[in-house]
Amino acid sequence: MQRRGLSAFDIGCVVIGGIVGVGIFFTPQKVAAAVDDGTQVVVAWSLGGLIAVLGALVFARLARAMPEHGGTFFWIAQKLGPLPAFLYGWANWLVIQAGALGVIGIVFAENLDVALHGTKGMSDGAKVGLAIAAIGTFTVLNACGIRTGSRVQNALVVVKLVAIFGIVALAVFVGGGSGDVAAPPTTTAAAAPRAPVGWVAAMAAAMLPVLFACGGWQQGSFVAGAARQPARDVPLGILGGVAVVVVTYMAVNLAFLELLGFDGAARSTTIGADAARVGLAPLGHGDLAARLLAGLIATSALGIVNTICLAPPFVLHAMSKQGLFPRSLGALHPRTGTPVLGVIVQGGQGIVLLLLLWLLFGGRAKDVLDFLLDGVVFVDWVFYALAGVAALRLPASRANVVAIAFTLASAVVCVGAIAVTPLASLSGLAVCALGVPVYLLRRRDLPAVG
């Protein structure tokens, strides 16, 4: 009999840890760069928070109805069949997790640059090389069964929260420039004044980085099978965790605007470090604060790279057990219990994707990061929409109103992504489509899924 020991608080912590990565330390700049003023920044993050709450409600309902390990994959398989479930695993491997490895790897390199030099000292080639080295290192470590302990992971979550609320405290007690301070040394070169982009276009572009930062509430559903009282603890944990994150993200974005002003926030390439620099500059510790915070962000990014190299390969393991992928891909090492080949192909795909895009974009790290972020968000939200459809196939209830709203919101996000970033979105869609013939080739050997 499976032991159930997780409380609502435990699941809430899983949700917070799954959402609060390093996204909040670089996506606010991308949001500010996409809109016309600070008010639109606040609106974009508010909309993202609302969509996250809707998603949390839908995933909580699914977890309560089907409290088993596997989350999105299990629900899609149960309610929509083996093909959508296969495509989820296919896209999770080739796009979602591999793309996230590339994004976090570049963020690691950007912040390590500031931590070491105080300003931008590394070339774009060196940053991509560092990102690849980080992915390769943690792929090898996890393939060998050497894992970062849970205490280290928990400490990294605390580090991120301390950094976030440290920035908020600086805004409250020290204040900032409201656009009057000199541009921090890690900002991009001043650009020509932008023409207003319009509210709808601005929101469409801004929602992609917002939703990248807000995604992750589904992590609580992945461990639903271990909850003490799944019908109560899983929904409470997911909703409570999302509520904490929404409040935290709104607070830190207001702090960025207060410390850097709208124009400064839009131009900064390492917005967390720049906010710390501006906040403590009056006390003579601005550069030191920026370098310390950048170092913390870089360390946290490594923790996330480790998590991606460790956890998603177990999705490949679960799918190989059902015949959806070759069994060798998910085979567990008899001593370490690690799906060694799964770890290697997951990390390897992250490296290959980063190298291909590096060549495609002529060595421009910023363009690579933007492409990866946009593609990951689009594909992720395609399957969020399918999870909403799965929720609609549960017994009818008043909660279906929330499922309909979330499914429609997810569809709007996907359509908006295609309109705003067609190359990244359609590339992600093409990778998903390639999974269909692969599935058909294996169909005769597939057992019933679910």
Secondary structure, DSSP 8 states (H G I E B T S, - for coil): -----B-HHHHHHHHHHHH-SSGGGTHHHHHHHHSSSHHHHHHHHHHHHHHHHHHHHHHHHHHHHS--TTTHHHHHHHHH-HHHHHHHHHHIIIIIIHHHHHHHHHHHHHHHHHHHHSS--S-HHHHHHHHHHHHHHHHHHHHTT----HHHHHHHHHHHHHHHHHHHHHHHHT---TT-S---TTB-----------HHHHHHHHHHHHHHHH--TTHHHHTGGGBSSHHHHHHHHHHHHHHHHHHHHHHHHHHHHHHHHHHHHHHBSSHHHHHHHHHHGGGT-HHHHHHHHHHHHHHHHHHHHHHHHHSTHHHHHHHHHTTSS-HHHH---TTT---HHHHHHHHHHHHHHHHHHHHHTTT-HHHHHHHHHHHHHHHHHHHHHHHHHHHHTSS--TTHHHHHHHHHHHHHHHHHHHHHSHHHHHHHHHHHHHHHHHHHHHGGG-----
